[in-house]
Amino acid sequence: MIIDTHAHLDFPDYKADLESVLSRAKEADIGCIINVGTSLASSKKSVTLANRFPPVYASIGIHPHDASKVSDQDWQALESLVNEPKVIAVGETGLDYYRNRSPHDDQQRIFHKHLILAKRHNLPVIIHCRDASDDCLKILDEHKNGLLKGVVHCFSGTAEVVKKYLELGLYVSFAGPITFSNANSLREVAKSVPVERLLLETDCPFLSPQQKRGERNEPAYLSFIIPVLASIYGLSVSDIQRITTFNAHILFGIGETEYEGKIAYAIRNSLYVNLTNRCSNMCAFCMRETYPIVKGHHLGLKKEPTTEEVINAIGDPGSYNEIVFCGYGEPTERLDVLIAVAQFLKSKGKRIRLDTNGHGDLINGRSIIQELKGLIDTICISLNAETAEKYEEICKPVFGKRAYPALIQFIKDAKQTIPNVQVSIVDVPGVNVEKCEGIARELGVDFRVRNYNVLG
Ligand code: SF4
């Protein structure tokens, strides 16, 4: 299911064929559409549409263009809509100094009112900002607290500006312009938005994607935007659909998402296997306990799966390039299941990777590397620090001082036994990347720096 988080289906453009537009959206797997009000009348129509069509939800707001025309009665009428059951956001609101259709003072005053309304009702805010990012950020900064949440829609600014919106905890969405042939710089900016903060939108009837330029836009045309985002992020189309749907669900509370931990889950063309949530580390950067989500997959297991359950969850592994034992937990905590599943996968001729913290010997009380020989093609071991002291500080291993020397020995053993060995660190402050790279070089294995918070 896909979610279009910004549409204007109440506009006259859809008067003649709205039902056909919605039917094409359904065929394109658009399961929810947020219809965004731009005036009091448009907000009322959004609520009417939402009540009439199950996939449609309403956001209520007054566009900055009309800020100077908002009377007290208008505002009271808008506020009264907020309790309608399918109203799930406030906006679009913000600042537009490009068209300057209302004086800046009026725009800012009405923007403040929207933010207060949204926070009072614990709703996300849908923000429009054009040529006004300094003032927009200043106002948002005044309202920042645990209750400010929302999305900057149809972002078209710089990487520096988007960073500030992200620091405020906001989501970002890109509409059709991201597909334009001359939009290389916008696509570069999009790379700096973590996919966990990305939302999809069409802003229809405006901003049709490249393939439909000059035509009326509609929700089904997300199908032109998603492949471009997939290419920007180096992910698959289904990854972008799943992740953005999850993000929209978290922000707006609409759509469906899974809350049950997955045993096997796909990212790009790899299948990941989640054997356990147990781990002999408690890394400072690990979200295992608090937010076990990776690329829109929920990995919090209710119970550890048996070998049979893992094989059933994998299904036909034929189409995947690689099977990865990973998940939110240390796979060698379940060495017997890992080996049995790896044997099954090898019988199918699959390439297998193991992502591990390198504590397998300590966990199992014996050297385990020979048991992995011939099964694991690639092993990625988290080094995470240049010294035992730093490792203890960052990873808080249950094995205490024994952990780091055992990890180094495991890397040496892996180098002798497994075809491809890579060590990695996470770029948290205080880790000496050069020294870690030097250790990898000395051990004769590959080295990779992983971005903090980029998982999967
Ligand atoms: S080793 Fe991996 S799973 Fe274990 S605590 Fe660290 S980041 Fe989390």
Boltz pocket constraint, residues with backbone or C-beta under 6 A from the ligand:
constraints:
  - pocket:
      binder: B
      contacts: [[A, 278], [A, 279], [A, 280], [A, 281], [A, 282], [A, 283], [A, 285], [A, 286], [A, 287], [A, 288], [A, 327], [A, 328], [A, 329], [A, 330], [A, 357], [A, 382], [A, 395]]
      max_distance: 6.0
